Amino acid sequence: MTMIKFMVISSIAIIIFGIILASWGMDDISGLLAHPARVALLSLLIAQFIVMFFFISPKWMFHSGVLSNTCPIKENCLIGYLGIMAVILFLIISPFSDRKAWMLLAGGDFFRYLGLMLFILGNILIFWKAIHISKKVLEFGKLAKNQLITDGPFKYIRHPYYVGLIMICISIPLVFVSSLGLLLALFASTALLEQIAREEKRLMQHYKDEWLDYIQKTKRLIPWF
């Protein structure tokens, strides 16, 4: 299992770094590393994969069972496909735009460091959710099949994993100050928003009064807003 985990995580890392390096241009790695915000992003990506491998089990990070409020909707294949295509496109376009100074956001370093902040916050949400669910399982053993988790990060927002993903999607083109990359990231985020809407409908049908009571105390995406 550890070897499979290593292969999956390392493959994702190689793909993401490969796309960024190739899109920027392998002949100008020093240029990519010339700005501290880009160096910080690449360093945070490495740290993210290290944490995923050594400290967080992917089955809790990407857990999609009824232990959490992020159960998958299997009929969303088209939404998922479009979202993945948008992610690949903004990963390609963002570094290219930055190097070629093409369609860049006005504001420069402000957006670069805003992107870094969003990347960190997004990962905090995702890892918090994963750690919380793993602790629940360790504490109670095999949780009841239909249990709805409403504490931890779920106490404040109903979809911490998706919110974290949205933040990370938006953060990368911001670090590269790519306006077209940001538009594609927002498009990828709409796929996640559609996923959230469908899941909430299913959860409402399944949990009924318990879900109604829960959503009265929480926000879908942003706490206290």
C-alpha positions in Angstrom: 0.0 0.0 0.0 2.9 2.4 0.8 4.4 1.7 -2.6 1.1 2.4 -4.3 0.7 5.6 -2.3 4.2 6.6 -3.2 3.6 6.0 -6.9 0.3 7.9 -7.0 1.6 10.9 -5.1 4.9 11.0 -6.9 3.1 10.7 -10.3 0.8 13.7 -9.4 3.8 15.7 -8.3 5.8 14.9 -11.5 2.8 15.8 -13.7 2.2 19.2 -11.9 5.9 20.2 -11.8 6.4 18.9 -15.3 3.6 21.1 -16.7 4.8 24.2 -14.8 8.5 23.7 -15.9 7.6 22.9 -19.5 5.2 25.8 -19.8 7.6 28.2 -18.3 10.4 26.8 -20.5 13.1 24.3 -19.5 15.7 26.6 -20.9 15.0 29.3 -18.3 14.7 27.6 -14.9 16.7 30.4 -13.4 14.1 32.9 -14.6 11.4 30.8 -13.0 13.3 30.9 -9.7 14.1 34.6 -10.0 11.0 35.8 -8.1 10.6 34.8 -4.4 6.8 34.2 -4.8 7.4 31.6 -7.5 10.1 30.0 -5.4 7.8 30.0 -2.4 4.9 28.4 -4.5 7.2 25.6 -5.8 8.5 25.0 -2.2 5.0 24.8 -0.8 4.0 22.3 -3.5 6.9 20.1 -2.5 6.0 20.5 1.2 2.4 19.6 0.3 3.4 16.3 -1.3 5.7 15.5 1.6 2.9 16.0 4.1 0.6 13.9 1.9 3.1 11.1 1.8 4.4 11.0 5.3 1.6 12.4 7.5 -1.8 12.4 5.8 -3.4 9.3 4.3 -4.9 10.1 0.9 -8.0 8.0 1.9 -8.8 10.7 4.5 -7.7 13.6 2.3 -9.9 12.5 -0.6 -12.4 10.6 1.5 -15.8 10.5 -0.1 -17.9 8.3 2.2 -20.7 9.3 4.4 -18.4 9.9 7.3 -18.0 13.4 5.9 -20.2 15.9 4.2 -18.5 15.4 0.8 -20.0 12.3 -0.7 -19.5 12.0 -4.4 -22.1 12.2 -7.1 -21.2 9.6 -9.6 -23.2 11.2 -12.4 -21.0 14.2 -12.4 -18.4 12.7 -14.8 -18.8 15.6 -17.3 -18.4 18.2 -14.6 -15.3 16.5 -13.3 -13.9 16.2 -16.8 -14.4 19.9 -17.6 -12.9 20.8 -14.2 -9.8 18.7 -14.8 -9.3 20.1 -18.3 -9.6 23.7 -16.9 -7.0 22.8 -14.2 -4.6 21.5 -16.8 -5.1 24.5 -19.0 -4.5 27.1 -16.2 -1.4 25.1 -15.1 -0.1 25.4 -18.7 -1.1 29.0 -19.4 -0.2 30.6 -16.1 3.6 30.1 -16.2 3.7 30.7 -19.9 1.9 34.1 -19.4 4.2 35.1 -16.7 7.4 34.4 -18.6 6.1 36.0 -21.8 4.5 39.0 -19.9 1.3 38.1 -21.8 -2.2 39.0 -20.3 -0.8 39.7 -16.9 -2.9 41.1 -14.0 -2.3 44.7 -13.0 -1.1 44.7 -9.4 2.0 42.5 -9.7 3.4 41.4 -6.4 0.2 42.1 -4.5 -1.5 39.3 -6.4 1.5 37.0 -6.2 1.6 37.1 -2.4 -2.2 37.0 -2.2 -2.0 33.7 -4.2 0.6 32.3 -1.7 -1.8 33.1 1.2 -4.7 31.4 -0.6 -2.5 28.4 -1.3 -1.6 28.0 2.4 -5.2 28.5 3.6 -6.5 26.0 1.1 -4.1 23.4 2.2 -4.9 24.1 5.9 -8.6 23.4 5.2 -7.9 20.2 3.3 -5.5 18.8 5.8 -7.6 19.9 8.7 -10.6 18.0 7.2 -8.4 14.9 6.6 -6.9 14.9 10.1 -10.3 15.4 11.7 -11.9 12.5 9.9 -9.0 10.2 10.6 -9.2 11.1 14.3 -12.9 10.3 14.3 -12.2 6.9 13.0 -9.4 6.3 15.5 -11.6 7.5 18.3 -14.8 5.6 17.5 -13.5 2.8 15.3 -15.8 2.0 12.5 -18.2 4.9 12.5 -21.9 4.4 11.9 -22.5 4.2 8.2 -24.9 7.1 8.1 -23.2 9.4 10.6 -23.1 13.1 9.6 -20.0 14.8 10.9 -20.8 18.4 12.1 -17.7 19.3 14.2 -14.2 20.2 13.4 -14.0 22.2 10.2 -17.5 21.1 9.4 -18.7 23.3 12.3 -17.9 26.4 10.3 -18.3 25.4 6.6 -20.1 22.4 5.1 -17.5 21.7 2.4 -13.9 22.4 3.7 -12.3 20.1 1.1 -13.9 21.8 -1.9 -13.3 25.3 -0.5 -9.6 24.4 0.0 -9.5 23.1 -3.6 -11.0 26.3 -4.9 -8.5 28.4 -3.0 -5.6 26.3 -4.4 -7.0 26.5 -8.0 -7.2 30.3 -7.8 -3.8 30.7 -6.0 -1.6 29.3 -8.7 -2.5 31.7 -11.5 -2.4 34.6 -9.0 1.2 33.7 -8.1 2.0 33.8 -11.9 -0.3 37.0 -12.3 -2.0 35.4 -15.3 -5.4 36.9 -16.1 -6.3 34.1 -18.5 -5.0 31.4 -16.1 -7.2 33.0 -13.4 -10.3 32.9 -15.7 -9.7 29.2 -16.3 -9.2 28.6 -12.6 -12.5 30.3 -11.9 -14.1 28.1 -14.5 -12.6 25.0 -12.8 -14.1 26.4 -9.5 -17.6 26.6 -11.0 -17.4 22.8 -11.6 -16.7 22.4 -7.9 -19.6 24.7 -7.1 -21.9 22.6 -9.2 -20.7 19.5 -7.4 -21.4 21.1 -4.1 -25.0 22.1 -5.2 -25.7 18.5 -6.3 -24.3 17.0 -3.2 -26.3 19.3 -0.9 -29.4 18.3 -2.7 -28.6 14.6 -2.2 -27.6 15.2 1.5 -30.9 17.0 2.0 -32.8 14.0 0.6 -30.9 11.6 2.8 -30.6 13.4 6.2 -33.8 15.5 6.0 -34.3 17.3 9.4 -30.8 16.6 10.6 -29.4 18.3 7.5 -31.8 21.2 7.8 -30.8 21.8 11.4 -27.1 21.5 10.4 -27.3 24.1 7.5 -29.0 26.6 9.9 -25.8 26.7 11.9 -23.2 26.7 9.2 -22.2 28.3 5.9 -21.7 26.5 2.6 -18.4 28.1 1.7 -17.4 31.2 3.8 -17.8 31.3 7.6 -19.9 34.1 9.0 -20.8 35.2 5.5 
